Amino acid sequence: MVVAEEDIAKSTGRPYVNIRGEGFFHEGAHQISEIPNDMISFQAAQRAGKKAFTDAGISASDLDLAEVYAPCTIVEVLVAEALGLCPRGQGAQQAASGETALGGRIPICTSGGLLSRGHPAYVTALYSYFELLEQLRGRGGKRQVDQAELALACTELGNYNAAMVHILEAVA
Amino acid sequence: MSLPIIQTEGLRAYPPRMSDFTKSFWDGLTSGYFRTTCCDDCNRPSFPPKPFCPHCWSNKVSWIELTGRGMLYSVTTVHAGPAVFSGDLPYKVGIVDLEEGIRIATKVLDDTALDKPVELVVLSYEDGPLFAARSHLS
């Protein structure tokens, strides 16, 4: 993956995507905050997501797919809720009913995610960005999301004590 | 107010590292006191004890004694643990919100339900103390 100004990317003649927005937030704690908070609301993902959506000028409902950093089943549910991809408390139900599957309302982790694709710590997040590059350039093969134009990537550290969100956009 | 002290046979499986600064905490625990640091400027406590205040960045902190009472926020049972704790399997670890507004991670000794009162106890091993939580009937 190469990050460059758009005119440089364009000059290569090779397919690329645009970074349309970004957001980052760190709550200042690692794992368990000594100040009691709601540990399943993933406040950092909420705030980073809000910043990224504002920066991109879109809302969660505009997204075509998302790749989230979720090393455990429950984490995908909770971060999907924190980012507004699913209403709070309905993430698991929506995943089970196929809303977050390929062909569903908002496919999450078409790559298979950390549990199915794999989780080689330190480069895991790059795999997520790579999946979105493939999807937004129409190179997803059997995993391709129809007419994928806007995608979200979310990475984290600790127990989502910090989160970084990017909104990526296909080039028309 | 001192914590109940439970005499425990054997050595601690993974003795905590003790620094010059945290010695006050471990010495206190040996005597049944659960101490931490509290900011002299903003009066907010912190845990683990630190030589500065994470809330307002003051370097002026004092040791205070906590009650060791709180509520169980979360708990889980470890069935497959690190080799060093294999002798304890299965064991419970949990998250406790202390009365003073501090959240800690701790071993849990019994089947306390979530949001129910717990108290910290000292596990007095032959080589030093550890702390753990158990249900507290108030």
Interface residues (C-beta under 8 A of the other chain):
Chain A: G28 Q31 I32 S33 E34 I35 P36 M39
Chain B: S46 F47 P54 Y73 S74 I95 D97 G101 I102 R103 I104 A105
